[in-house]
């Protein structure tokens, strides 16, 4: 069983904020996942099954200061690992950088 949705990624200074939105209108709202650097972001995207071309395109958009939006289809356990309410309480928030 897989869950489908979209990832939106914003660059905040040297960090990245990744949000997941479910395609299911009754799906859980999940907290954003803070990525401290581009390497962590690429690892997250790779582990979520994103193809290399899409990862490269997302990186290009983010370096230009734009938002990257990617379709996502992965097992619920994978989503829970990155976008769970428990993880959000245990990790400090990534501060937004001044534009």
Secondary structure by P-SEA (a helix, b strand, c coil): cbbbbbbbbbbcccbbbbbbbbcccccccccbbbbccaaaaaaaaaaacccaaaaaaaaaaaaacbbbbbbbbccaaaaaacccaaaaaaccccccccc
